[in-house]
Amino acid sequence: MDRQHRLAALGRRLWVGTREGLCTFKDGHFFTEPLGAFSKTPISALAANASGELAIGTESGVLFLKDGKVTPQATGPVRTLFYEEDGLWIGTRQGLFNFSKGRLLPQPDAWRFGGVNTLLRSRDESLWIGTEQNGIFRLLHGKMAHYERTMGLPDDSAQQILEDDAGFLWCGGRSGLFRMARRELDQFAAGRLKKIQFYRFGKDDGLLRDDFMDSGQPGCFKSKDGRLWFSTFGTIAIVDPARVPRNPPIGSPITDQCVLNRNESGCGQNIVIHPRDENLEIRYTAINLTKPDQVRFKYRLKGLDDEWVDAERRRTAYYSHLPPGRYTFEVLAANSDGVWSTTAAAIPVSVLPAFYRTWWFLLLSISCAAAFLQWIWRRRVFTLRQAHAVQQAFSRQLIESQERERKRIAAELHDSLGQRLVMINNLALLALEKRENGEQNSSLREISSAASQAIGEMKDISYNLRPFRLDRLGLTKTLEWIIRSTASAAQIRVSTDLVNIDRMLPKDSEINLFRIVQESLGNIVKHSRATDVTVSLTLTGSKLLLIIADNGIDHWVPRLDP
């Protein structure tokens, strides 16, 4: 007989939902219950409340049966029903609904549920929602928490959920039956736990089948004696949580083997990693005779890892290219009940630096870099000084060349052209003495006067090109002479205070100082309209200070530092 029973207790009758409608079982006989137009409708879920109302889940919605009257409510394919004081929870293939006071209310984020397989209200007032392929949801005080395979569950399918008296949730799914501690689920929802620990039961624990029924409700039941009843395809699994053996606390893990660049060795008391060793593997284990395949591990490299690494059931830690330093490798183990070992297995790890990462090499590198930069700086300064010296030498040579040329021109003017003009002047004077004609005398006087003027201008030009007094009288006397000449020619008062500096300066510096004084006095006469001028030349140590001041419209003080 192809039937799938859905059971619910109501009064003294046993209600049975089948693929061919609703039946009751009483006094050893089945009786068909008339549902009018819905009499032959396949039934997927049954639930009853204290007021005698029976909710019937079908492929199109919910049928409410009370006092022989049937009231339909469209919701879509129903998979589970759960009555509470404030209404009826309805799990469908499209999500979760609540039917209260004649209104159907979809729940927030119902689209995240997908197909809802089972519902459970736990002792802490949480509503647990088992889905077809989206894991388990918990609704508590309006807040939603989600648990799925990536968070530690063995399966994203939850077909049946029950709670035992010890605070564990039992869930039947595609991968069998597994148990979780409700306190760990609460800690995960609060963000204090990163992975959920579970204990899985299979055929080795007495299950005949591990494929739990995924359609119809109720598919699981908790009896008054605390035993849990689960329906599988073809069998019923009965679990007595009080008789499930508890795992003894697990001892500290053991680090039994280390692998450096594929070379296996014992870990010993300390792991030393040389610069040539790039990859490190630390293998560890823990002794547990109850469910050894479900022992979990977490480890960290203290000094490098800020938090523990959840290795789950993996028994090897991998590290590569560790920075130099001293670390401590620690590993903890947990049994299948999620109880962690109280002490961690610890082993020191020393990573030796390569020579180019040692303090002495860094110090040497910094010293070499500093020396190289200093050499570059000195080389640059030397180059600049050398270029400056070449420029100064070139300028000095140019000035000396100019002065030599001026001296040559002055000498030629004085010795050649000057002598000829003197001869012309003398001849004109001699002719004046022998001639008495008035017109001829006037012409000769003009010739003599012009020759005298030419001689004076030639002397001025020659002196400006090269003051011969520098060579004959010295620098100090020459300066005094040019100051007196300027004062006499411009009719200004000049006060002087000159220190004797003859033979103290090189020839080129003497001519430069003379030119400065000459040019300054010339500018005063031409532009300042001054009546009083002061010229001061003092010597302090190796510094020569020249001050030329006037009372004209421009005041300036040139300085000379040889």
Sequence and secondary structure as in RCSB ss.txt:
>XXXX:A:sequence
MDRQHRLAALGRRLWVGTREGLCTFKDGHFFTEPLGAFSKTPISALAANASGELAIGTESGVLFLKDGKVTPQAT
GPVRTLFYEEDGLWIGTRQGLFNFSKGRLLPQPDAWRFGGVNTLLRSRDESLWIGTEQNGIFRLLHGKMAHYERT
MGLPDDSAQQILEDDAGFLWCGGRSGLFRMARRELDQFAAGRLKKIQFYRFGKDDGLLRDDFMDSGQPGCFKSKD
GRLWFSTFGTIAIVDPARVPRNPPIGSPITDQCVLNRNESGCGQNIVIHPRDENLEIRYTAINLTKPDQVRFKYR
LKGLDDEWVDAERRRTAYYSHLPPGRYTFEVLAANSDGVWSTTAAAIPVSVLPAFYRTWWFLLLSISCAAAFLQW
IWRRRVFTLRQAHAVQQAFSRQLIESQERERKRIAAELHDSLGQRLVMINNLALLALEKRENGEQNSSLREISSA
ASQAIGEMKDISYNLRPFRLDRLGLTKTLEWIIRSTASAAQIRVSTDLVNIDRMLPKDSEINLFRIVQESLGNIV
KHSRATDVTVSLTLTGSKLLLIIADNGIDHWVPRLDP
>XXXX:A:secstr
     EEEEETTEEEEEETTEEEEEETTEEEE   GGGTT    EEEE TTS EEEE SSEEEEEETTEEEEEE 
SSEEEEEEETTEEEEEETTEEEEEETTEEEE TTGGGT SEEEEEE TTS EEEEESSS EEEEETTEEEEE GG
GT S S   EEEE TTSEEEEEETTEEEEEEHHHHHHHHTTS SS  EEEE GGGT S   B  SSB  EEE TT
S EEEEBSS EEEE GGGS         EEEEEEETTEEE  TT EEE TT  EEEEEEE   SSSGGG EEEEE
EETT SS EEEET  EEEEES  SEEEEEEEEEE TT  B SS EEEEEEE   GGGSHHHHHHHHHHHHHHHHH
HHHHHHHHHHHHHHHHHHHHHHHHHHHHHHHHHHHHHIIIIIHHHHHHHHHHHHHHHHH   HHHHHHHHHHHHH
HHHHHHHHHHHHHHHS THHHHT HHHHHHHHHHHHHHHHT EEEEEE   TTTS HHHHHHHHHHHHHHHHHII
III  SEEEEEEEEETTEEEEEEEESSS         
